[in-house]
């Protein structure tokens, strides 16, 4: 088995390690993070996969995760394998506001060398969750952008 296949299996094993799903309690305000679908019209957008949330990997792979508001740290990987067989991931944090849905995508950076797997995490949109806002009488607030963590 190639090194690329072994690494891809390792990433898959980490993502699917445990059966519990991250879901919030809708008896109080919640927030969501969505791993968005790349637009077919934009070849630079890349699909992402969640690796860890707040250092935990005990969740089923999804594209939408419901969490309590506040600061959360995430690790996401792209589904694209580079020229040399590498899969990359990035760490980032968001101070998530109540009743907001944050959509993320990866955007491939233009290749400047042999490595075609350089990418940046992009906040595609931050929209209010109307049902949550109405239920808890919360006014929309400005959405923060993801910030890299060291």
Secondary structure, DSSP 8 states (H G I E B T S, - for coil): --HHHHHHHHHHHHHTS--------TTS--EEEEE----TT-TTEE-EEEEEETTB--S---SEEEE-SEEEEEEEEES---TTS---EEEEEEEE-TTEEEEEEEEE---SSS----EEEEEEEEEE-HHHHHHHT---------EE--
